[in-house]
Amino acid sequence: MIHFDDGAPQRRRDSIRQRVRPFPAGSAAHIALPHAFAQPLRIAANEPRPEHTVRALLRRCRFDSVSYFITRRGNGAVGGELCWSTLPDHWVERYRRANFVAVDPRLARGRAQIAPWLWDAGGLAAGGSLQRFLAEAAAVGVRSGVVVSLTDGELNQVTVTFDSATSPVGAARREAIAARLGDLVLFAIALHEFVLEWRATGAAGRPPAAPVLTLRERDCLELAARGMTSADIGTKLCVAERTVNFHFSNIKMKLGAMNRPEAIARGIALGLVSCPGNAP
């Protein structure tokens, strides 16, 4: 676990946050963040909405935004969600509804890429859905940046992206990014720990917010609640059965369900699907 070097007390909020626990001097487990990162990250971890403080830190690193994704692969496709971002809420909602996670080039390398890497929309040959993603991303200032890949305790792929409106990325900016790469990796790991802490303890004592399912995921869940099998749903929606099963793997991940009946029950409880008895 990363700890701040000023011994801040533990605090809890219903947002991304950090549990601070001091280690004995010289402990090998103690990793101190540089002071320029420690103070703003500690403040952000204890704010109800940490975006303002995080944006100030991003400006020091010469980036415009940061986003945190959890994704998984199956049947040759990418599924998952954009969990948190400093970008406007309308972009986060658009990203989810358009299922941009399936075409986002920042997520394409997956677990095959361990080292952080620089992406640049200006160097991509785009068409179709990728071209639409790049055009809409550019409108909110996402045209290049650094991608850091991690994993969570469930072996899902975690991706932290530091993005900029600058494209193409010139030699001078590449050198500046290289000089700050270590700080960006520490930043990404610290953000990751905030999210893990939030997922582990943040839901205690409060009702969870309903996850955002894509329209196709909601269709699959609705039809399953009416008793249809994957084959039935595939026929109804004109997609392959394995595609339906892939949608359900994402649904179960988002709802925290162990199996399909549990996902249906949680979907009904959260109001994501109608009760089978009330189905038209």
N, C-alpha and C positions, 0 to 999 in steps of 0.2 A: 504494500500500500504506500502511496506517496503521502508524505506529511509536510506541513508547512513548518518553516524554521523558526516561527515566533510563538509556538505553543498556544495557539488559540483554543478556547474552550469548545466543547461539543455543542452544537445547536441543531435543531431539526426544523425543516420547513417542507411544505408540500410542493417543492420544486427541486431542481437538481441541487444536491448538496453534498457535503463531505463530513465524515466523522473524523475528528482530529484527536489522535491519541499519542502522547509523547513516548519516545523510545529512550532508553538509557544512552548516555553519550557514547559514541563510537559503535553503536549497534549497526550491524551490516544491513538490517532491514530498513534503516532510516535513509530515505532519499530526500534531500532538501531541494525544493524548487528555488531557482534564482529569485531574489527579492522582488524584482520587477514583475514576476508572475505570481509570487506567493500572496501578496497583499490583495490585488484585484480578484484573484480566484477565491480567496477566503471570503471576501465581501460578497461576490456573486453567489457563492454556495449557500449563503444564508439569506438571500433576497427572495421574495415571492416571485418576482420576475427578473431574472438575472441578465436579460439581454443587453440592457444599457451598459452595465459594467463590462460585460464580455466584449461588446463592440469597441469600447475604449481600449481594451487589451489588444484586440485585433488590429486596431489602427497602429499600435506600436510595432506590430509584426508586418505591417503594410498589406493587410488583407481586409476585405470588406465584410465577409460573413463566414460563419462556421455552421456546419450541419452534422447531425449524428444519425446514422442509419443502422438498422439491424436487418440483415438479409440472409436468405438461404437459397441454395440451388436444388433443383429437382427436375427430372425429365428434360434436361437441357435448357431450362428457363430459370430466371431469377425472380424470386418473390421476397416480400418483406415490406418494410415501411420506413418512412422518414419520421424519426421519433421526436427530434427537437432541432430547432434552428433559430438563428438570429434573423433570418429572412422574414418578410411580412407573412402574416397568417394566411392571406389569400393565396400566396404561392404554395405554402405547405398543403393547404386544402386542394389546390389545383394539382399538385404533384401526386397526391394520393388518389384523387378521383380519376386522373388520366393514366394511372399505373405507370408513371415514368420510371419507377424502380426497375422495370423490365428492360429499359433501353438506355438508362443513364450510363454514360461511358466511364464515370468515376467508379462505378461498382463492377465493371466488366471483368477486371482482372482477378477478383475473388481471392481465394486462399493461395493461388499460385504466385501472388506478389506479396512478399514479406516486407521488403524495404519500402519506405515512402517514395512516392513518385509524383512527378509534375505532369499535369494534363493541360492541354491548350486547345480550345474549340477551334481556333484558327487553323490547326493542322489536321483536323478530322474531315474525312470524306463522308458527308452525311446525305441521307435521303430518307424519305418516308417518315416514320415515327421518330427516328433519331433527329432528323432535321427539324421537326416540330418541337422536340424537346429543347434543342440548342437555341432555337429562336425565342422560345418562351423563357428559357433560363437567362439568356442575354438581356431580356427586358427587365429582369430583377438584379442584374449585375453579376451573373454567374457565367464567366467566359473562360476562366483558367484557374489554376490553383494547385494545392498540394493535397494528396490523398494519403491517409494513414490507416492501415488495416489492422484490426485487432480481433479478438474473439471474446465471447461472454462465457459464463459458466455452463451454458447449454450447448456450446460449440456452434452457435450461430456466428455468421460473419458480422463483425462490427466495423463500420467505416466512418471515419471522421474526415470531413473535407473542409479545407480552408480555401475560400474562393475569392476571386477578384474579377473586376470588370475589365481588366487589362488583357488584350489579345490583339495581335500575337505577342508572345513573351520574348522580349529581346535578351541579348547576352548579359547586359548589366543587371536586369531584374533576376535572371537565372542565378547570377553570382550572389546577389543579395539574399535570395531564397536559400541558397546553399549555406550561407553563413548563419542563417537562423533555423536551419532544419532541426537541430537538436532541441531547441526551445519549442518548436512546433510539435515534435513527438512527445515531449513532456506535457505540453498543453493538452494534446489529444488523450494521453493516458489519464491525466487528472480529470478531464471531462468524463471519460469512460467510468472512472471510479465514482464520480458524482451520480451517474445514471444507475450503476449497480447498487449503490447505497439507497437510492430512491426506490428502485424496484424491490429491494429487500425489505425496506422498513417504511417507505412513504405511504403505503396503502393502509397501514394500521390505523384504526379508529375513524376512517372516513370511507364513504362509498366510492368505488373506482369509477372513473370516467369511462363512458362507453368507447371502445376502440372504433377506429374508422375503417370500415371494410370497403373494398371497391364495389362497384355496382354488380360486377359478375360474381364476386364472392357472396354478396347478399342474395343474389338469385340462387346460387347453389345452396346456401343455408336455408333459404325459404322453401325450396323444393324438397330438400332433405327432411325438413320439419313436417312435410306432408307425406312422408313415407317413401319417397323415391330413392332408388339406388343410384350409384354413380353412373351406371349404364343408362338408366332412365333419364337422369339429368342431362347426360351428354346428348342423348337423342333430342330432348326438349330444347336444349340450347344450341344444338348443331355444332358440338365440339367433341373431341375425343374423350373417352372415359378417363385416360390418364391425365388429361388436362383438368378434369373435374377433381380427381384425386389430388393434384397439385394445388388447386385452389383450396381444398380442405386442409392441406398441410399448413397453408398460410392462415386460414381461419382459426385452426387450433392454436397456432402460435400466438396470434393476436388476442384470442380469448383466454389463453392460458388453460386450455382444455386438454385432457389426456386422450380423449377419443371423440368420435362423431356424436354420439348421444349427449355427451357432456357439453359439446360445443352448441348443439341445438338448444339444450336447456339454458345455457348461459345467454345465448342469443335471444331467446324468448324473455328471460329475466331482464335483460338490458334494453328490450324494446327494439332490437335490430331486426327481428322477424315477428310475424304475427303468430298467435297461438294456433296450432293446427285445427282446433275446434272452431276457430273463427275465420278460417281460410275460406275465400270465396269459392 
